[in-house]
Amino acid sequence: MIGARLRSLRHRMEEGWEKILSSPGGPGRVARGIGAGAFAAMLPAFGLHLVLAAVLGFLLRGSMATAGATCVLLGNPLTHALLIPTEFALGRFVLQREVHSPVHSPGFAGHLRLGHWLELGLPALEELLVGGVLIGIPVGLAAWFVARRVLLRRAAAQGAGAVSRG
């Protein structure tokens, strides 16, 4: 019973992915969507990954469906458990900031006001964003490059006539 449902789910997912890969824009459009989704998945924009992937896919004239699917595949809590500390450290390194945590200072109670939370939070968000962009650019470009090569070869093997190389 469960095995049959899993096979059915797998079959539907394969059919859906096949529809996305054979979208009207050709391999170039799909590859741009994959690159956009991979880039968006690396950003620390919790809850906004799909929106960012779709917007970036649209701006790059890529497949927004592929961008969203790639973003969901790569941008999950398991990957972010590794990404967030890496992005934070990279952003801090690039911005040349030292580790300073007022939480451990004797006067921490004074930091409970909103203005102080903003002083603490905004630099950390800036470091995360810088690190995320610096990781996202090579990941997105690599995903686009690999996807484009694979999809062009796939199209050539299927005997597709004129293929968009974008």
Backbone bond lengths (Angstrom), bond angles and torsions (degrees), N, CA, C in turn:
res aa  C-N    CA-C-N  psi(-1)  N-CA   C-N-CA  omega(-1)  CA-C   N-CA-C  phi
1 M - - - 1.448 - - 1.534 111.01 -
2 I 1.329 116.03 -54.21 1.464 119.74 179.59 1.520 110.11 -68.04
3 G 1.331 116.92 -39.04 1.463 120.84 178.89 1.518 111.91 -60.49
4 A 1.330 116.58 -40.71 1.464 120.73 179.28 1.526 110.62 -65.82
5 R 1.326 116.96 -39.53 1.465 120.05 179.00 1.522 111.09 -66.88
6 L 1.320 116.28 -40.44 1.465 119.56 178.23 1.523 111.13 -64.56
7 R 1.329 116.79 -41.20 1.472 119.65 177.47 1.525 110.73 -63.47
8 S 1.334 116.24 -41.49 1.460 120.21 178.83 1.530 110.71 -63.75
9 L 1.325 116.86 -43.10 1.461 120.74 178.28 1.522 110.84 -62.83
10 R 1.311 116.35 -44.19 1.468 120.65 178.85 1.532 110.61 -61.48
11 H 1.325 116.31 -42.92 1.463 120.91 -179.85 1.535 110.57 -62.33
12 R 1.335 117.00 -43.65 1.467 120.18 179.22 1.523 111.37 -65.72
13 M 1.331 117.01 -38.15 1.467 120.07 178.00 1.525 110.67 -65.79
14 E 1.323 117.09 -41.21 1.467 120.35 178.15 1.521 110.86 -63.72
15 E 1.334 116.92 -41.33 1.468 120.18 178.05 1.530 111.06 -63.36
16 G 1.332 116.22 -43.50 1.464 120.15 178.88 1.515 111.81 -62.78
17 W 1.339 116.77 -43.73 1.463 120.77 179.25 1.525 109.84 -64.69
18 E 1.322 117.23 -37.98 1.467 121.20 178.89 1.530 110.45 -63.81
19 K 1.336 117.17 -39.69 1.470 120.73 177.12 1.533 110.60 -63.06
20 I 1.325 116.15 -41.84 1.467 120.11 179.66 1.522 110.30 -63.97
21 L 1.335 116.65 -45.02 1.466 120.50 -177.16 1.523 112.66 -66.99
22 S 1.315 116.70 -26.91 1.466 118.72 -179.97 1.529 110.43 -103.77
23 S 1.316 116.83 36.42 1.462 120.78 -179.84 1.526 109.92 -68.02
24 P 1.325 117.38 158.20 1.464 121.77 -174.05 1.522 115.63 -59.46
25 G 1.308 119.31 -23.78 1.456 120.86 -177.35 1.513 114.23 -76.00
26 G 1.310 117.93 -9.21 1.454 121.13 179.26 1.518 112.99 86.11
27 P 1.326 115.81 179.65 1.464 121.65 -176.76 1.526 113.95 -59.84
28 G 1.323 117.97 -35.36 1.459 120.48 -179.56 1.516 111.96 -62.93
29 R 1.321 116.16 -42.64 1.465 121.11 179.90 1.526 110.69 -66.31
30 V 1.315 116.46 -42.92 1.465 120.87 179.13 1.528 110.01 -64.71
31 A 1.326 117.30 -43.16 1.468 121.24 -179.46 1.524 111.02 -63.80
32 R 1.335 117.70 -39.35 1.467 120.19 177.00 1.528 110.56 -64.02
33 G 1.315 116.71 -36.89 1.464 120.37 176.03 1.517 111.84 -64.99
34 I 1.327 116.74 -41.09 1.467 120.71 178.17 1.527 110.00 -63.78
35 G 1.318 117.36 -43.60 1.465 120.63 177.92 1.523 112.02 -62.49
36 A 1.330 116.53 -42.43 1.469 120.62 179.17 1.525 110.82 -63.68
37 G 1.321 116.39 -42.68 1.462 120.28 179.39 1.513 112.44 -65.96
38 A 1.326 116.75 -39.13 1.468 120.68 178.92 1.526 110.19 -65.70
39 F 1.334 116.97 -42.25 1.468 120.27 177.84 1.527 110.65 -62.00
40 A 1.331 117.09 -48.64 1.468 121.18 -177.75 1.522 111.73 -62.58
41 A 1.323 116.96 -33.50 1.466 120.47 -179.48 1.521 112.13 -66.92
42 M 1.319 117.52 -23.75 1.463 120.85 -178.55 1.527 112.68 -83.15
43 L 1.316 117.93 -13.59 1.460 120.94 -176.90 1.525 111.37 -81.33
44 P 1.334 116.97 147.03 1.466 120.32 178.63 1.530 111.01 -83.27
45 A 1.311 117.29 58.13 1.463 122.39 -177.41 1.521 108.91 -113.81
46 F 1.304 115.85 64.58 1.456 121.78 -173.85 1.525 111.22 -55.03
47 G 1.305 115.78 125.28 1.448 121.19 -179.47 1.519 114.13 87.61
48 L 1.309 117.45 -13.21 1.465 120.72 -179.25 1.527 112.18 -113.91
49 H 1.311 117.11 5.65 1.464 119.74 -176.47 1.524 112.27 -57.07
50 L 1.326 116.46 -46.60 1.467 119.09 -177.68 1.521 111.68 -64.77
51 V 1.314 116.45 -40.39 1.466 119.85 178.76 1.526 109.79 -62.86
52 L 1.335 116.36 -47.13 1.468 120.18 178.82 1.524 111.32 -61.65
53 A 1.332 116.97 -41.68 1.466 120.45 179.56 1.522 110.55 -62.90
54 A 1.330 117.04 -44.06 1.465 120.48 -179.43 1.527 111.26 -65.53
55 V 1.323 117.21 -43.88 1.472 120.71 179.80 1.526 110.18 -63.92
56 L 1.322 116.40 -45.65 1.464 119.75 179.61 1.530 110.76 -65.18
57 G 1.330 116.79 -40.67 1.467 120.38 176.08 1.523 111.38 -59.43
58 F 1.332 116.49 -41.92 1.459 121.12 178.40 1.528 111.03 -64.69
59 L 1.334 116.50 -46.18 1.470 120.58 -178.53 1.526 112.44 -64.08
60 L 1.333 116.49 -32.78 1.470 120.84 179.61 1.526 112.17 -89.26
61 R 1.334 115.82 5.81 1.469 121.86 -176.72 1.527 110.89 56.08
62 G 1.316 114.62 41.36 1.462 121.27 177.37 1.511 109.90 -104.88
63 S 1.303 115.47 177.71 1.455 121.71 178.43 1.525 109.02 -77.19
64 M 1.327 116.51 116.44 1.460 119.96 -179.59 1.525 110.83 -68.02
65 A 1.331 117.65 -33.72 1.469 120.55 177.63 1.523 110.75 -64.23
66 T 1.314 116.46 -42.36 1.464 120.36 178.49 1.524 110.45 -67.72
67 A 1.318 117.23 -38.66 1.467 120.56 177.54 1.525 110.15 -60.51
68 G 1.318 116.33 -45.08 1.463 120.25 179.04 1.515 112.64 -64.86
69 A 1.327 116.57 -43.98 1.469 120.16 179.95 1.523 111.09 -63.62
70 T 1.314 116.93 -42.09 1.466 120.63 179.16 1.520 110.52 -66.01
71 C 1.318 116.47 -40.89 1.460 121.05 179.78 1.527 110.84 -62.42
72 V 1.321 117.20 -43.08 1.467 120.82 178.37 1.522 110.40 -64.95
73 L 1.318 116.23 -39.37 1.459 120.39 -178.89 1.528 111.51 -65.68
74 L 1.324 117.48 -42.18 1.468 121.19 -174.89 1.525 114.20 -93.91
75 G 1.302 117.54 -29.29 1.465 120.54 -175.10 1.511 112.32 -98.29
76 N 1.297 117.06 77.02 1.459 121.44 -178.92 1.526 109.71 -127.03
77 P 1.320 118.06 168.67 1.475 120.03 -177.38 1.530 114.23 -57.44
78 L 1.315 118.02 -30.95 1.464 119.40 179.50 1.528 111.48 -67.37
79 T 1.314 116.89 -44.58 1.465 118.89 179.52 1.527 110.97 -71.49
80 H 1.324 116.78 -34.76 1.465 118.86 -179.04 1.523 112.20 -71.53
81 A 1.311 117.81 -22.92 1.469 119.69 174.70 1.528 110.17 -61.89
82 L 1.321 116.93 -30.91 1.465 121.49 176.59 1.529 111.83 -90.50
83 L 1.318 116.13 -36.04 1.465 120.26 -175.42 1.525 113.79 -69.71
84 I 1.304 117.62 -44.48 1.467 120.59 -172.86 1.529 112.17 -58.76
85 P 1.336 119.71 -50.53 1.474 117.49 178.30 1.529 112.60 -62.83
86 T 1.327 116.56 -35.82 1.464 120.56 179.50 1.526 110.52 -67.49
87 E 1.332 116.82 -45.24 1.464 120.89 178.60 1.524 110.80 -62.04
88 F 1.319 115.88 -42.16 1.461 120.73 -179.38 1.529 110.60 -62.42
89 A 1.330 116.54 -47.48 1.471 120.73 -179.12 1.528 110.99 -64.85
90 L 1.333 116.93 -42.59 1.463 120.53 179.70 1.529 110.83 -64.85
91 G 1.326 116.80 -45.35 1.463 120.61 178.39 1.515 112.30 -61.67
92 R 1.320 116.18 -41.49 1.470 120.36 178.47 1.528 110.09 -64.69
93 F 1.335 117.07 -40.43 1.464 121.23 179.60 1.531 110.77 -64.48
94 V 1.325 116.43 -46.83 1.464 120.79 -177.85 1.527 110.95 -65.94
95 L 1.316 116.70 -40.03 1.464 120.44 -179.01 1.527 112.64 -83.09
96 Q 1.323 116.79 -0.27 1.469 122.91 177.56 1.527 111.98 55.01
97 R 1.325 115.13 54.77 1.464 119.50 178.92 1.516 109.96 -111.47
98 E 1.310 114.76 146.64 1.461 120.14 176.98 1.523 108.95 -93.67
99 V 1.314 115.56 156.62 1.460 120.20 177.47 1.521 107.95 -73.38
100 H 1.324 115.65 121.79 1.461 120.74 177.97 1.519 107.00 -140.51
101 S 1.301 116.96 116.59 1.450 120.82 -179.41 1.518 110.00 -123.32
102 P 1.332 117.86 105.88 1.455 120.25 178.78 1.523 112.68 -67.66
103 V 1.331 117.29 -11.54 1.460 120.37 178.98 1.520 109.86 -59.36
104 H 1.320 117.02 -33.33 1.454 121.21 -176.93 1.521 112.76 -92.80
105 S 1.320 117.69 3.02 1.464 119.70 -179.33 1.528 109.68 -88.08
106 P 1.333 117.12 156.40 1.465 120.54 -177.77 1.529 113.33 -61.39
107 G 1.315 119.12 -31.76 1.464 121.44 -177.29 1.515 113.66 -94.08
108 F 1.322 118.19 33.05 1.465 120.93 -175.60 1.524 112.81 -60.79
109 A 1.318 118.24 -31.42 1.465 120.68 -177.35 1.527 111.05 -57.22
110 G 1.321 117.45 -30.49 1.460 120.74 178.62 1.518 113.11 -70.41
111 H 1.308 117.18 -13.21 1.465 121.06 -178.91 1.523 112.62 -90.73
112 L 1.311 117.15 8.76 1.454 119.34 -178.06 1.524 112.52 -85.64
113 R 1.306 118.64 -2.94 1.462 121.31 176.32 1.529 109.48 -79.13
114 L 1.329 116.31 154.81 1.468 121.81 -175.97 1.523 112.36 -57.65
115 G 1.301 117.41 -43.84 1.460 120.47 -179.59 1.516 112.25 -58.80
116 H 1.306 115.90 -36.75 1.463 119.27 179.81 1.523 111.08 -73.68
117 W 1.334 116.45 -34.07 1.470 118.63 176.78 1.525 110.07 -64.95
118 L 1.327 116.31 -37.86 1.462 119.08 177.07 1.522 110.71 -65.54
119 E 1.335 116.53 -38.48 1.468 119.60 176.86 1.523 111.33 -61.05
120 L 1.315 115.94 -35.79 1.467 120.32 179.72 1.525 111.35 -78.46
121 G 1.329 116.25 -43.21 1.458 120.59 -170.66 1.511 115.94 -78.87
122 L 1.314 117.37 -40.09 1.465 119.39 -176.07 1.526 113.42 -62.91
123 P 1.328 119.72 -44.14 1.469 118.01 176.48 1.530 112.52 -62.35
124 A 1.323 116.88 -36.68 1.467 119.66 178.86 1.526 110.44 -66.53
125 L 1.328 117.39 -41.55 1.466 120.27 177.55 1.525 111.16 -64.54
126 E 1.318 115.53 -38.41 1.466 120.11 177.75 1.527 110.31 -62.13
127 E 1.321 116.67 -43.54 1.466 120.81 178.79 1.525 110.78 -63.46
128 L 1.336 116.57 -42.39 1.466 120.19 178.19 1.525 111.34 -62.61
129 L 1.320 116.67 -43.56 1.464 120.57 -178.64 1.523 111.55 -65.71
130 V 1.318 117.22 -44.63 1.471 120.51 178.61 1.524 109.78 -61.52
131 G 1.325 116.94 -46.50 1.462 120.54 178.20 1.519 112.02 -62.45
132 G 1.341 116.89 -40.47 1.462 120.88 179.26 1.519 112.78 -63.81
133 V 1.325 116.11 -42.00 1.471 119.98 178.45 1.529 110.26 -66.09
134 L 1.335 116.29 -42.29 1.470 119.64 -179.09 1.531 112.11 -67.02
135 I 1.308 117.79 -29.03 1.467 120.68 174.91 1.526 109.83 -83.11
136 G 1.331 116.65 -38.50 1.458 121.46 -176.11 1.518 114.61 -66.20
137 I 1.317 117.71 -35.97 1.471 120.13 -178.42 1.525 111.64 -61.39
138 P 1.335 120.13 -54.33 1.469 117.70 179.40 1.527 113.11 -67.01
139 V 1.336 117.47 -34.06 1.470 119.56 178.68 1.525 109.97 -66.13
140 G 1.330 117.26 -45.23 1.463 120.88 178.88 1.521 112.60 -63.49
141 L 1.334 116.42 -43.31 1.472 120.01 178.35 1.526 111.55 -65.19
142 A 1.330 116.68 -41.35 1.471 120.08 178.79 1.525 110.48 -65.12
143 A 1.333 116.94 -42.25 1.467 120.22 178.98 1.523 110.44 -62.87
144 W 1.341 116.98 -43.26 1.464 120.54 178.43 1.527 110.68 -62.14
145 F 1.323 116.85 -47.26 1.461 121.18 -176.93 1.531 111.27 -61.81
146 V 1.321 116.69 -49.63 1.473 120.63 -178.79 1.526 110.18 -64.81
147 A 1.335 117.07 -45.68 1.465 120.18 -179.28 1.523 111.03 -62.00
148 R 1.307 117.17 -41.67 1.465 120.90 -179.46 1.524 111.02 -62.03
149 R 1.336 116.20 -45.90 1.471 119.75 179.26 1.524 111.27 -62.41
150 V 1.326 116.09 -46.97 1.465 120.54 -178.42 1.524 110.56 -63.69
151 L 1.323 117.19 -44.60 1.464 120.41 -177.58 1.524 112.16 -69.92
152 L 1.332 118.20 -35.74 1.467 120.01 176.25 1.525 110.76 -66.33
153 R 1.323 116.38 -41.14 1.472 119.43 176.68 1.518 110.94 -64.53
154 R 1.313 116.01 -40.32 1.466 120.70 179.33 1.528 110.22 -62.77
155 A 1.333 116.37 -43.59 1.462 120.54 179.52 1.522 110.89 -65.32
156 A 1.338 116.59 -39.82 1.465 120.13 179.17 1.524 110.45 -66.09
157 A 1.316 116.96 -39.13 1.464 120.88 179.99 1.524 111.32 -67.68
158 Q 1.318 116.99 -31.17 1.460 120.61 178.97 1.520 111.59 -82.47
159 G 1.315 115.80 -2.89 1.458 119.59 176.87 1.512 113.52 77.20
160 A 1.311 116.79 24.61 1.461 119.46 177.71 1.518 108.34 -65.49
161 G 1.304 116.82 132.11 1.462 121.74 -177.38 1.506 112.47 -65.78
162 A 1.298 117.28 -100.71 1.466 121.64 -178.98 1.521 108.69 -82.93
163 V 1.310 115.72 122.54 1.458 120.72 -178.06 1.522 108.94 -118.72
164 S 1.312 115.35 137.67 1.464 119.52 174.47 1.514 108.79 -70.99
165 R 1.323 117.75 126.40 1.464 120.96 -177.00 1.520 112.23 -96.50
166 G 1.344 119.17 1.21 1.462 123.59 -176.18 1.414 113.22 -48.39
